[in-house]
Amino acid sequence: MFVEFKMEREDLVTVGQEVPISEGKLPYSYYYVVEPAIAMSGNFPTNQRIMARKGIVREIENKPTGFYLKVELEDNKEADNE
């Protein structure tokens, strides 16, 4: 599974790097952050919640609106109790 994250500054991660992912909860959706506060995903409805807590950066794209990471997540299984 691939998820896109927006990163504001260049050179914070590299392609192939394993990154930790944290989850934030809104009233009707979830969002995800590449830690430590490197990049942020869009919102995901509750029925599309992502349980993976780490991923591999597969692509970094420089667009006029910022840098976008394509992160491949591990299997979307139950997250470890943290």
Secondary structure as GFF3:
##gff-version 3
##sequence-region A 1 82
A	DSSP	beta_strand	2	7	.	.	.	ID=ss1
A	DSSP	beta_strand	18	25	.	.	.	ID=ss2
A	DSSP	beta_strand	29	34	.	.	.	ID=ss3
A	DSSP	beta_strand	39	41	.	.	.	ID=ss4
A	DSSP	beta_strand	44	45	.	.	.	ID=ss5
A	DSSP	three_ten_helix	46	48	.	.	.	ID=ss6
A	DSSP	beta_strand	54	63	.	.	.	ID=ss7
A	DSSP	beta_strand	66	73	.	.	.	ID=ss8
###
